[in-house]
């Protein structure tokens, strides 16, 4: 069974379906500058409307790319704290649209 919403794939072939913040933390922490230099997270569909990637920088730290074509977003930043990166990505991905996912709206009782 594939991911319900999105999957995280690293250069070395690791994959986690619907990764939690902790799983992203571990995947980013496993990156290195030789054979596992990036992680990409995107919806598990043929033509995803958004993606986020984290890549190791030669000078240290990480480059984070967030792109959402449906919202016209394209942001490139750098950071050093893995915990901050994992948390920020989790929040960003939670705001993306997923067909079939219940909305977070609360109706009146």
Beta strands, then each sheet from edge to edge (+ up, - down):
strand 1: 6-10
strand 2: 15-17
strand 3: 38-43
strand 4: 50-56
strand 5: 62-68
strand 6: 73-79
sheet 1: 2+ 1- 3+ 4- 5+ 6-
end
